[in-house]
């Protein structure tokens, strides 16, 4: 908003410092970036982040033989079967949310702000008043990326005017130019650092929760007998930089557009993830990748094709009974927050 009057004030402010009509070009570019920022903001705010589907096996009240046709069809269309994934509680049982009364897919967490479990939950963002999850993570990433680009562009376009106003400082307009430039510079630095952090997370297939709670977990925290920190030195969902980017942003020709076109949208989306067969957590669950490649394990097709690492996620030893049935048969008592209720509802 401050650039047009400055561009018209040729008698007072230096203009065209870079080339003819540079202020006009800067005005167009900055406003285009700002427009993309606002579109991404609206989509990140109003797009639901994704919740656990009410179908078998995520909802224990739905029998395996009823209500799961749509999920089974989605899994078959994508060449998948089995839906429990690799993340487990400390005792090896499937994770269960007592608040929602459902099993948690891999990477899902309960959000107290939203009152439900969010698929591939990254964090709750108060600025958009929404959780960042599987379905709106791309919009959030584009929001901060375009926001940083807008601020950097504003600083660049306003630079010559800032230098002139800082030297002369004649009236309120000079003060406003200096103040807005410094504010944009500071905010640009902060948002750019935030973007860099999320770029790192995306390239290494981590969410903010996984980075804070698992990659930096205390040594006392273990899963299936292994230290969580050691397990998550590398994400089990890390399939290489390019595929990690495509998981968040979609096809490469749509990376910079706020749309989820070309990205999975079936019931299995956000519930089943590609797993790196070389990861220790995968090997602990299914056996070594070498054994699988030789056809000696339940994940033979998975390990033979690194690009389709979600196939055969349901190993024979996975227990599909309700948590209370497992507890009664094994005599296990677990008081953790995600332990299932004592009896089945209904």
Secondary structure, DSSP 8 states (H G I E B T S, - for coil): -HHHHHHH-TTTS---SSSTTHHHHHHHHHHHHHHHHHHHHHHHHHS---B--SSTTTBTTS-TTSS-HHHHHHHHHTT------S-B-TTS-B-EETTTTEE--TT-EEETTTTEEETT--EEETTTTEEE-TTTHHHHHHHHHHHHHHHHHHHHHHHHHHHHHHHH--SHHHHHHHHHHHHHHHHHHHHHHHHHHHHHHHHTT--HHHIIIIIT--TT-EETTEEHHHHTTS-TT---HHHHHHHHH-SGGGTTSS--TTS--STTTTTS----TTSHHHHHHH--HHHHHTT-STTHHHHH-GGGTTTT---TT---S-HHHHHHHHT----STT---SS---
